[in-house]
Amino acid sequence: MSLMLGQDLPLGRPDADSSRSALFVPSQSIKEELLQTIRKGAAVVGFGNHDRTLTIYFESNRFNDPALASWAQKARKAYDRLAENLPTVSKMVCDPENFEQVGYINGKSINVRRMPSLLRWLEYSDALDSAPAEEVVLWTPPPPPKKIG
């Protein structure tokens, strides 16, 4: 099986809303211990490193938070952690042969370029109902908090 990474795999951590990171799904040849770590149905985001490894952040909704029911919401959560360099145990540096790049994410949207691969991963994970309806998912900012008084 050939490795599928984008011709323009983002290198390094994004530094602004316009910077993007890659979206990944586990490849069919992923090592079992990595699959157990990221868990089925996880959204995986990340970037390439100069030593030809990947830094990935992942979100699998381990605690069944209703706000993370869809794959896109999980991807956004993982991206926010990556972009802000927040402390988390849900990250790792790994060999790129374990993952397949399926698209891009930034602070404003998700762009899935290889929907069949994403759907394969979600179907394998019994999470097909969490798949995005379209290849582009735009983010809308949350409403401002209500003022008291």
N, C-alpha and C positions, 0 to 999 in steps of 0.2 A: 504494500500500500504506500502511495506517495504522500508526503507531508504537504498539507495545504495551509500555507500561511500567505497573507496578502503580500503583493509586491511592495507595498508601502506599510509594512508592519510598523506601528508607532514605536519609536525608541525613547525610553525615558518616561518619567512620570509627567503627566500633563500639568501645565502651569497656569491655565486659564480656562474659562468656559468654552472658548473656541478650540482648545487643544483636544485631541481625541485619543482614546485608547481603543484597543482591539477587544472584540467579543470572541470568546472561544467556547467550544464544546469539547468534551473528551473525544479523542480519536478512538477508533475501534481497537487500537492496540495499546490503550492506556494500561498502565500497571495497576493491578488490583488494589494495592495499598493506597495509591493516589485516589482511585475511585471511591474507596471507603472514606477517605478524608474529606473530599469535596461533597460527597453524598449525591444521590440521584436527584435530578430536577434542578440542580444548582445553576445559577447564572455565574459565569466566569468572565472577568474582565482583566485586562493587563496590558503589558508592553514588553517589547524586546529589550534585552540588555546587550551591552557591547561584547560580552563573552559568549554570545549566542545562546543564552538561556532566556527563559521567560520569567517575569515577575507577574504572578496572578493574585487577584483578590476574588473571593467567591462568596456567594450568599445562597444558602439552601433553606432558609426559614426553619431552622431547627426547632424553634419554640412556637411555631404555628401562629405567628403574628398575622391577623387578618389584613393588615396594611401591606403585607408582602405575599399576597395570594398569587399574583401573576408573575410570570417569568420576567417581564419588563420591569416590574417594581423591584424584584430581586437584583436585576442588573443595575438599576439606578442606585440601590443601597450599596452594592459592592463598588460601583464607580465613585460614589461620594467618599467612601473610605479611602480608596486609592488616591483620588485627587487631593484630599485634605491630609493624606498621610496619617490617618487616624490609627491608634493602636488597635490591633485585632489579632486573633489567632487564625482568622480565616484568610490567610495569605501564605504564599510560598514562592520560592524560586525553583524552577523545574526545567526539565528537558523539553524542548518544543515538540518532540515526536509524540508526546502524550496528548497533545491538543491540536485541534483544527480551528483555524480562524474563520469565523462566519460573518463578521461585520465589524462595525465601529460604534462607539458611544462617546458622547461629549456631554457638556452641561445642559444642552438644549434638546438632544434627540438621540434615538437609537436608529441605526441604519443596518438592517440585516441584509447581507449580500448573498448568503447561501442558506436560504430558508429550508431547503430539503434536509440539510445536515442538522439544523436546529430542531426541526420537527422529528427527525430520527432520534435525537438525544431525548427530547421530551416524551416521545412515545415509549422509548426504552425505560424511562423513569416513571411511567404511568402518570405523567403530568401534561399530557397533550392539551387538556382544557386550559392550561395556563399560558399557552402560546400566544404571541401577538397576532392580531387579526391581519395586520399589514406589515410590509417590510420596513416602513418608516413609522416610528413612534415619537411624536413630539411631546415635550414636557410643558405643562402649563404651571405657572407658579401658583403656590397655594394662596388662598384669599388672605387678606390682611386680618390680623386678630381684631375682634370686636372691642371697641373702647367701652370701658365701664365708667359710668358717671354721667 
